[in-house]
C-alpha cells in the first residue's frame, strides 16, 4: 500500500489561493489499488556483511514529525526539530557551532548556506537566522512544505501552490515572485524541487523542471519529465519530488508516481526519462541513478542513457527512505530504522547499520561521511569501513 502523509491542494483559477483537500485515502485506493490490509514487509535477509559502518558522532536535536531537510555545507551540518529548534554542528567533529529556537512549530525546515539558515513555521512565517541569530521574519501568503533554499545572500521560498518568492537574506527585502501560468489544479504538500545549478535556480512546477534567473525570476528553460495519465486530477498528480540528485551538469529527479529522469542543466536539454511509480527522491553519481518504486522495489539505471542496470525486490514494503550514493555503495533506510548498504555495481546487500528510528529525509554524503537525521531527532555522522 502506498502511504502518503501529505495532503493534496487545489488552486482556485482566479485567486490562486490554496485549499486543503484531505484525499490521502483516495490516493491510496486510486494509485495503489490495494486491499484493506497493509502488505507484509519483506523479512530482513540473512547477511554476512562485507562492509561495516562506524559512528563518527551523533547529536540529538529533538523529534521530527515533518518532512525535514538536513543541510550539509563545507562548514556546518544544520538540522531542525518540529518544535522550532535549529542547531548547527561542525561536520568532522560534531562540535556545536550554534543553536537557535524560533519559538514556533515548523512546517518546512531547514535551508542554509552555512551562514544563513531559514525555516517556515506552521503559521506561515519565514524566519531567517544569521549564524544562529534571528535577523528577520516575513509572513508568507500560503502554506509551505519545501524547505527554503539559501544561496548568494538570497532566500527562496516555494509555496504549496508552486509559487516562488525571493528575498534578500540580509534585510528580508522582497525581490520577486514567479508562478508558472496554466499550472495543474492539484499540488502535493510534500518537499519539492528547489535548488541551484551554477547561476540558475531550479524549481519544480508540476512534472516540469524550470530554470529561473535568480536575480529577476525570469524563466530560462522548462523541461517536462512526463505527461501524467488518469481519469481525474488525483490520478494525474505528478509534482517533482525533492531533493534532486545533481552530478556535474546533470540533475536527476523523480516525478511523483510517474517517472525518473535526468536533464542537462547547462544546456536545458532532457537526457532521458523512464517510467517508475515512486514517491521518494532518487540518488545518482556519474555512472548510475537509483531509486525505489512505491512498493520499494529498487532499480538502477545507467546515468548516461537510462538503460536498466539492475533491479532488486528484497525490500518490498519496508518503507524505504530516499537514497544516496556513498562511494561504491547505495545507502538507504527502512521504516524499522535499519540503514541498508547495497553494492553499487549489482545491488547485492553488503552491510546493515541500526539507527534509532526511521529517517526523515534521504541521507547526505559529504567528504566521505554520511549524514542522516531520524524521526527522534538524532543526527548521525557515519564512516564506511
Secondary structure as GFF3:
##gff-version 3
##sequence-region A 1 385
A	DSSP	beta_strand	8	11	.	.	.	ID=ss1
A	DSSP	beta_strand	18	21	.	.	.	ID=ss2
A	DSSP	alpha_helix	24	27	.	.	.	ID=ss3
A	DSSP	pi_helix	28	32	.	.	.	ID=ss4
A	DSSP	beta_strand	53	60	.	.	.	ID=ss5
A	DSSP	beta_strand	71	72	.	.	.	ID=ss6
A	DSSP	beta_strand	77	80	.	.	.	ID=ss7
A	DSSP	beta_strand	85	89	.	.	.	ID=ss8
A	DSSP	beta_strand	96	101	.	.	.	ID=ss9
A	DSSP	beta_strand	106	112	.	.	.	ID=ss10
A	DSSP	beta_strand	116	121	.	.	.	ID=ss11
A	DSSP	beta_strand	125	130	.	.	.	ID=ss12
A	DSSP	beta_strand	133	139	.	.	.	ID=ss13
A	DSSP	beta_strand	149	151	.	.	.	ID=ss14
A	DSSP	beta_strand	154	158	.	.	.	ID=ss15
A	DSSP	beta_strand	164	168	.	.	.	ID=ss16
A	DSSP	beta_strand	174	178	.	.	.	ID=ss17
A	DSSP	beta_strand	186	188	.	.	.	ID=ss18
A	DSSP	beta_strand	194	197	.	.	.	ID=ss19
A	DSSP	beta_strand	200	205	.	.	.	ID=ss20
A	DSSP	beta_strand	208	213	.	.	.	ID=ss21
A	DSSP	beta_strand	219	224	.	.	.	ID=ss22
A	DSSP	beta_strand	240	247	.	.	.	ID=ss23
A	DSSP	beta_strand	250	255	.	.	.	ID=ss24
A	DSSP	beta_strand	259	264	.	.	.	ID=ss25
A	DSSP	beta_strand	269	275	.	.	.	ID=ss26
A	DSSP	beta_strand	283	284	.	.	.	ID=ss27
A	DSSP	beta_strand	288	292	.	.	.	ID=ss28
A	DSSP	beta_strand	298	302	.	.	.	ID=ss29
A	DSSP	beta_strand	308	312	.	.	.	ID=ss30
A	DSSP	beta_strand	324	326	.	.	.	ID=ss31
A	DSSP	beta_strand	329	333	.	.	.	ID=ss32
A	DSSP	beta_strand	338	343	.	.	.	ID=ss33
A	DSSP	beta_strand	349	354	.	.	.	ID=ss34
A	DSSP	beta_strand	364	366	.	.	.	ID=ss35
A	DSSP	beta_strand	369	373	.	.	.	ID=ss36
A	DSSP	beta_strand	378	384	.	.	.	ID=ss37
###
